[in-house]
Amino acid sequence: MDILKTHYEKLAATVISGLNKRQMDGYYLKTAKEAVELALTFLPDHPTVGFGGSMTLVQTGLLDALKADPSVKLLDRETAQTAAEKEEIYRRHLLADTYFMSSNAITTDGEIINIDGFGNRVAALIFGPKEVVILAGMNKIVPSVEEGVNRVRNTATPPNCMRLNKQTPCASTGICSGCLSAGCICNQIVVTRRSGQKGRIKVLLIGEHLGF
């Protein structure tokens, strides 16, 4: 018996129960491949799709699958030639049929914690797209909102700042200093404790270590 996999399954069941009581749909998939297959089934015919910046979406192969599907109108910020075009794509994300993202942390009771720099990702989570699909590895599960915020600041944000070449204190020390620097990517802290629209937010928990 693989004890870690068994633990993930039992823990995921607890998280899903919490999500369900908060009007969010939760699913547990053992592998990233299974998660991508399920995620794609949520798409309507000829969808307009937006997505937030995420190592998880890259690692699972979801972004590659979306880019390879000719029926998908993908609102991809990488196609922008200027900062103004990039910002316009962010705005168009709010009108998407489906928005894909990961999450920085999810509590065992089903609350979702996200810290964002520009704010486009949390904006789409809160309002706009008809449906939001979150893919998250089981390494993102935390006992509480407080520990979730701590996880984001000290586990996720420093490597993300390094990846994005941000000149922040945490990129140098590996530890959050609560900075207000120009490169700070911790500008908004959003806790989603409940979805106002039942089933709009779908959370796919994956039995792998994914993202930061």
SETI-658882 format. One record per residue (C-alpha): residue number from 1; residue in three letters; z, x, y. Coordinates in nm, 2 decimals, m for minus. Each point is the difference from the previous one (the first is absolute). Layout:
<atoms>
num->NUM residuo->Ala w->Z u->X v->Y;
...
</atoms>
This chain:
<atoms>
num->1 residuo->Met w->0.00 u->0.00 v->0.00;
num->2 residuo->Asp w->m0.09 u->0.12 v->0.35;
num->3 residuo->Ile w->0.33 u->m0.07 v->0.18;
num->4 residuo->Leu w->m0.15 u->0.05 v->0.35;
num->5 residuo->Lys w->m0.28 u->m0.25 v->m0.07;
num->6 residuo->Thr w->0.26 u->m0.25 v->m0.14;
num->7 residuo->His w->0.21 u->0.06 v->0.31;
num->8 residuo->Tyr w->m0.30 u->m0.07 v->0.23;
num->9 residuo->Glu w->m0.08 u->m0.32 v->m0.18;
num->10 residuo->Lys w->0.36 u->m0.13 v->0.03;
num->11 residuo->Leu w->0.03 u->0.11 v->0.36;
num->12 residuo->Ala w->m0.33 u->m0.15 v->0.09;
num->13 residuo->Ala w->0.11 u->m0.34 v->m0.14;
num->14 residuo->Thr w->0.30 u->0.01 v->0.23;
num->15 residuo->Val w->m0.21 u->0.09 v->0.30;
num->16 residuo->Ile w->m0.26 u->m0.27 v->m0.08;
num->17 residuo->Ser w->0.28 u->m0.26 v->m0.02;
num->18 residuo->Gly w->0.10 u->0.10 v->0.35;
num->19 residuo->Leu w->m0.35 u->m0.01 v->0.13;
num->20 residuo->Asn w->m0.06 u->m0.35 v->m0.15;
num->21 residuo->Lys w->0.31 u->m0.15 v->0.17;
num->22 residuo->Arg w->m0.14 u->0.14 v->0.33;
num->23 residuo->Gln w->m0.34 u->m0.18 v->m0.05;
num->24 residuo->Met w->m0.18 u->0.32 v->m0.11;
num->25 residuo->Asp w->m0.18 u->0.04 v->m0.33;
num->26 residuo->Gly w->0.10 u->0.30 v->m0.20;
num->27 residuo->Tyr w->m0.18 u->0.17 v->m0.30;
num->28 residuo->Tyr w->0.08 u->0.29 v->m0.22;
num->29 residuo->Leu w->m0.28 u->0.22 v->m0.13;
num->30 residuo->Lys w->0.07 u->0.30 v->m0.22;
num->31 residuo->Thr w->m0.29 u->0.21 v->0.13;
num->32 residuo->Ala w->m0.20 u->0.04 v->0.32;
num->33 residuo->Lys w->m0.32 u->m0.10 v->m0.18;
num->34 residuo->Glu w->0.16 u->m0.33 v->m0.10;
num->35 residuo->Ala w->0.12 u->m0.05 v->0.36;
num->36 residuo->Val w->m0.35 u->0.06 v->0.15;
num->37 residuo->Glu w->m0.16 u->m0.24 v->m0.25;
num->38 residuo->Leu w->0.25 u->m0.27 v->0.10;
num->39 residuo->Ala w->m0.03 u->0.07 v->0.37;
num->40 residuo->Leu w->m0.37 u->m0.05 v->m0.01;
num->41 residuo->Thr w->0.04 u->m0.35 v->m0.16;
num->42 residuo->Phe w->0.17 u->m0.12 v->0.32;
num->43 residuo->Leu w->m0.32 u->0.05 v->0.21;
num->44 residuo->Pro w->m0.21 u->m0.31 v->0.09;
num->45 residuo->Asp w->m0.38 u->0.01 v->m0.02;
num->46 residuo->His w->m0.15 u->0.24 v->0.25;
num->47 residuo->Pro w->0.33 u->0.09 v->0.16;
num->48 residuo->Thr w->0.08 u->0.17 v->0.33;
num->49 residuo->Val w->0.26 u->0.26 v->m0.09;
num->50 residuo->Gly w->0.23 u->0.22 v->0.21;
num->51 residuo->Phe w->0.25 u->0.26 v->m0.12;
num->52 residuo->Gly w->0.28 u->0.21 v->0.14;
num->53 residuo->Gly w->0.02 u->0.38 v->m0.03;
num->54 residuo->Ser w->0.15 u->0.07 v->m0.34;
num->55 residuo->Met w->0.02 u->0.29 v->m0.25;
num->56 residuo->Thr w->0.07 u->m0.27 v->m0.27;
num->57 residuo->Leu w->m0.33 u->m0.18 v->0.07;
num->58 residuo->Val w->m0.18 u->0.33 v->m0.04;
num->59 residuo->Gln w->0.19 u->0.11 v->m0.31;
num->60 residuo->Thr w->m0.05 u->m0.32 v->m0.19;
num->61 residuo->Gly w->m0.37 u->0.00 v->0.07;
num->62 residuo->Leu w->0.00 u->m0.34 v->0.18;
num->63 residuo->Leu w->m0.17 u->0.13 v->0.31;
num->64 residuo->Asp w->m0.28 u->0.15 v->m0.21;
num->65 residuo->Ala w->m0.04 u->m0.33 v->m0.19;
num->66 residuo->Leu w->m0.03 u->m0.19 v->0.33;
num->67 residuo->Lys w->m0.25 u->0.24 v->0.15;
num->68 residuo->Ala w->m0.21 u->m0.02 v->m0.32;
num->69 residuo->Asp w->m0.02 u->m0.38 v->0.01;
num->70 residuo->Pro w->m0.31 u->m0.11 v->0.20;
num->71 residuo->Ser w->0.14 u->m0.36 v->0.04;
num->72 residuo->Val w->0.30 u->0.13 v->0.19;
num->73 residuo->Lys w->m0.02 u->0.03 v->0.38;
num->74 residuo->Leu w->0.25 u->0.29 v->0.04;
num->75 residuo->Leu w->0.14 u->0.06 v->0.35;
num->76 residuo->Asp w->0.04 u->0.37 v->m0.04;
num->77 residuo->Arg w->0.14 u->0.20 v->0.30;
num->78 residuo->Glu w->m0.15 u->0.31 v->m0.14;
num->79 residuo->Thr w->m0.34 u->m0.13 v->0.12;
num->80 residuo->Ala w->0.12 u->0.00 v->0.36;
num->81 residuo->Gln w->m0.16 u->0.25 v->0.23;
num->82 residuo->Thr w->0.25 u->m0.03 v->0.29;
num->83 residuo->Ala w->0.37 u->m0.09 v->0.05;
num->84 residuo->Ala w->m0.11 u->m0.33 v->0.16;
num->85 residuo->Glu w->m0.21 u->m0.09 v->m0.31;
num->86 residuo->Lys w->0.29 u->0.08 v->m0.23;
num->87 residuo->Glu w->0.23 u->m0.22 v->0.20;
num->88 residuo->Glu w->m0.26 u->m0.28 v->m0.01;
num->89 residuo->Ile w->m0.01 u->0.02 v->m0.38;
num->90 residuo->Tyr w->0.38 u->m0.03 v->m0.01;
num->91 residuo->Arg w->m0.03 u->m0.32 v->0.20;
num->92 residuo->Arg w->m0.27 u->m0.13 v->m0.23;
num->93 residuo->His w->0.24 u->0.06 v->m0.29;
num->94 residuo->Leu w->0.20 u->m0.30 v->0.13;
num->95 residuo->Leu w->m0.29 u->m0.23 v->m0.08;
num->96 residuo->Ala w->m0.05 u->0.13 v->m0.36;
num->97 residuo->Asp w->0.00 u->m0.21 v->m0.31;
num->98 residuo->Thr w->0.21 u->0.25 v->m0.18;
num->99 residuo->Tyr w->0.20 u->0.30 v->0.12;
num->100 residuo->Phe w->0.11 u->0.28 v->m0.23;
num->101 residuo->Met w->0.29 u->0.23 v->0.06;
num->102 residuo->Ser w->0.29 u->0.17 v->m0.15;
num->103 residuo->Ser w->0.36 u->m0.01 v->0.11;
num->104 residuo->Asn w->0.25 u->0.26 v->0.09;
num->105 residuo->Ala w->0.29 u->m0.16 v->m0.19;
num->106 residuo->Ile w->0.09 u->m0.32 v->m0.18;
num->107 residuo->Thr w->0.35 u->m0.10 v->m0.08;
num->108 residuo->Thr w->0.12 u->m0.13 v->m0.33;
num->109 residuo->Asp w->0.06 u->m0.33 v->0.16;
num->110 residuo->Gly w->m0.36 u->m0.03 v->0.12;
num->111 residuo->Glu w->0.01 u->0.11 v->0.36;
num->112 residuo->Ile w->m0.29 u->0.22 v->0.12;
num->113 residuo->Ile w->0.05 u->0.29 v->0.24;
num->114 residuo->Asn w->m0.28 u->0.16 v->0.20;
num->115 residuo->Ile w->0.01 u->0.26 v->0.28;
num->116 residuo->Asp w->m0.33 u->0.04 v->0.19;
num->117 residuo->Gly w->m0.14 u->0.22 v->0.27;
num->118 residuo->Phe w->m0.28 u->m0.19 v->0.16;
num->119 residuo->Gly w->0.12 u->m0.34 v->m0.12;
num->120 residuo->Asn w->m0.33 u->m0.13 v->m0.14;
num->121 residuo->Arg w->0.13 u->m0.01 v->m0.36;
num->122 residuo->Val w->0.32 u->m0.19 v->0.07;
num->123 residuo->Ala w->m0.19 u->m0.23 v->0.24;
num->124 residuo->Ala w->m0.24 u->m0.10 v->m0.28;
num->125 residuo->Leu w->0.29 u->m0.05 v->m0.24;
num->126 residuo->Ile w->0.18 u->m0.23 v->0.24;
num->127 residuo->Phe w->m0.30 u->m0.21 v->0.11;
num->128 residuo->Gly w->m0.37 u->m0.03 v->m0.01;
num->129 residuo->Pro w->m0.17 u->0.06 v->m0.33;
num->130 residuo->Lys w->m0.01 u->m0.30 v->m0.24;
num->131 residuo->Glu w->0.16 u->0.21 v->m0.28;
num->132 residuo->Val w->0.18 u->0.33 v->m0.01;
num->133 residuo->Val w->0.02 u->0.20 v->m0.33;
num->134 residuo->Ile w->0.25 u->0.28 v->m0.02;
num->135 residuo->Leu w->m0.03 u->0.27 v->m0.27;
num->136 residuo->Ala w->0.31 u->0.21 v->m0.05;
num->137 residuo->Gly w->0.13 u->0.24 v->m0.26;
num->138 residuo->Met w->0.34 u->m0.06 v->m0.14;
num->139 residuo->Asn w->0.12 u->0.32 v->0.18;
num->140 residuo->Lys w->0.01 u->m0.22 v->0.31;
num->141 residuo->Ile w->0.28 u->m0.23 v->m0.13;
num->142 residuo->Val w->0.34 u->0.04 v->0.18;
num->143 residuo->Pro w->0.33 u->m0.18 v->m0.02;
num->144 residuo->Ser w->0.02 u->m0.12 v->0.36;
num->145 residuo->Val w->m0.19 u->m0.02 v->0.34;
num->146 residuo->Glu w->0.22 u->0.28 v->0.13;
num->147 residuo->Glu w->m0.09 u->0.23 v->m0.28;
num->148 residuo->Gly w->m0.36 u->m0.10 v->0.04;
num->149 residuo->Val w->m0.01 u->0.11 v->0.36;
num->150 residuo->Asn w->0.17 u->0.32 v->m0.10;
num->151 residuo->Arg w->m0.26 u->0.05 v->m0.28;
num->152 residuo->Val w->m0.28 u->m0.04 v->0.24;
num->153 residuo->Arg w->0.14 u->0.23 v->0.26;
num->154 residuo->Asn w->0.10 u->0.28 v->m0.23;
num->155 residuo->Thr w->m0.22 u->m0.03 v->m0.31;
num->156 residuo->Ala w->m0.33 u->m0.16 v->0.12;
num->157 residuo->Thr w->m0.04 u->0.09 v->0.37;
num->158 residuo->Pro w->0.03 u->0.38 v->m0.01;
num->159 residuo->Pro w->m0.28 u->0.05 v->m0.26;
num->160 residuo->Asn w->m0.21 u->m0.26 v->0.18;
num->161 residuo->Cys w->0.04 u->0.18 v->0.33;
num->162 residuo->Met w->m0.11 u->0.32 v->m0.18;
num->163 residuo->Arg w->m0.30 u->m0.17 v->m0.15;
num->164 residuo->Leu w->m0.10 u->m0.14 v->0.34;
num->165 residuo->Asn w->0.07 u->0.33 v->0.18;
num->166 residuo->Lys w->0.25 u->m0.16 v->0.23;
num->167 residuo->Gln w->0.21 u->0.24 v->0.21;
num->168 residuo->Thr w->0.33 u->m0.16 v->m0.07;
num->169 residuo->Pro w->0.34 u->0.15 v->m0.07;
num->170 residuo->Cys w->0.00 u->m0.15 v->m0.36;
num->171 residuo->Ala w->m0.33 u->0.17 v->m0.07;
num->172 residuo->Ser w->0.17 u->0.33 v->0.07;
num->173 residuo->Thr w->0.34 u->m0.06 v->m0.16;
num->174 residuo->Gly w->m0.07 u->m0.27 v->m0.26;
num->175 residuo->Ile w->0.28 u->m0.21 v->0.14;
num->176 residuo->Cys w->m0.01 u->m0.29 v->0.25;
num->177 residuo->Ser w->0.16 u->0.07 v->0.34;
num->178 residuo->Gly w->m0.06 u->m0.34 v->0.15;
num->179 residuo->Cys w->m0.25 u->0.16 v->0.23;
num->180 residuo->Leu w->m0.19 u->m0.16 v->0.29;
num->181 residuo->Ser w->m0.28 u->0.26 v->m0.01;
num->182 residuo->Ala w->m0.36 u->m0.06 v->0.09;
num->183 residuo->Gly w->m0.10 u->0.02 v->m0.37;
num->184 residuo->Cys w->0.27 u->m0.24 v->m0.13;
num->185 residuo->Ile w->m0.12 u->m0.24 v->m0.27;
num->186 residuo->Cys w->0.33 u->m0.19 v->m0.01;
num->187 residuo->Asn w->m0.07 u->m0.24 v->0.29;
num->188 residuo->Gln w->0.05 u->m0.33 v->m0.16;
num->189 residuo->Ile w->0.25 u->m0.09 v->m0.28;
num->190 residuo->Val w->m0.09 u->m0.34 v->m0.16;
num->191 residuo->Val w->0.21 u->m0.17 v->m0.27;
num->192 residuo->Thr w->m0.18 u->m0.29 v->m0.17;
num->193 residuo->Arg w->0.28 u->m0.21 v->m0.14;
num->194 residuo->Arg w->m0.21 u->m0.31 v->m0.07;
num->195 residuo->Ser w->m0.36 u->m0.11 v->0.02;
num->196 residuo->Gly w->m0.04 u->m0.31 v->0.22;
num->197 residuo->Gln w->m0.31 u->m0.09 v->m0.20;
num->198 residuo->Lys w->0.07 u->m0.03 v->m0.37;
num->199 residuo->Gly w->m0.21 u->0.24 v->m0.21;
num->200 residuo->Arg w->m0.18 u->0.16 v->0.30;
num->201 residuo->Ile w->0.16 u->0.34 v->m0.09;
num->202 residuo->Lys w->m0.05 u->0.13 v->m0.35;
num->203 residuo->Val w->0.19 u->0.31 v->m0.12;
num->204 residuo->Leu w->m0.14 u->0.20 v->m0.29;
num->205 residuo->Leu w->0.27 u->0.23 v->m0.14;
num->206 residuo->Ile w->m0.14 u->0.29 v->m0.20;
num->207 residuo->Gly w->0.19 u->0.19 v->m0.26;
num->208 residuo->Glu w->m0.11 u->0.33 v->0.14;
num->209 residuo->His w->0.11 u->0.24 v->0.27;
num->210 residuo->Leu w->m0.24 u->m0.06 v->0.28;
num->211 residuo->Gly w->m0.02 u->0.09 v->0.37;
num->212 residuo->Phe w->0.28 u->0.16 v->0.20;
</atoms>
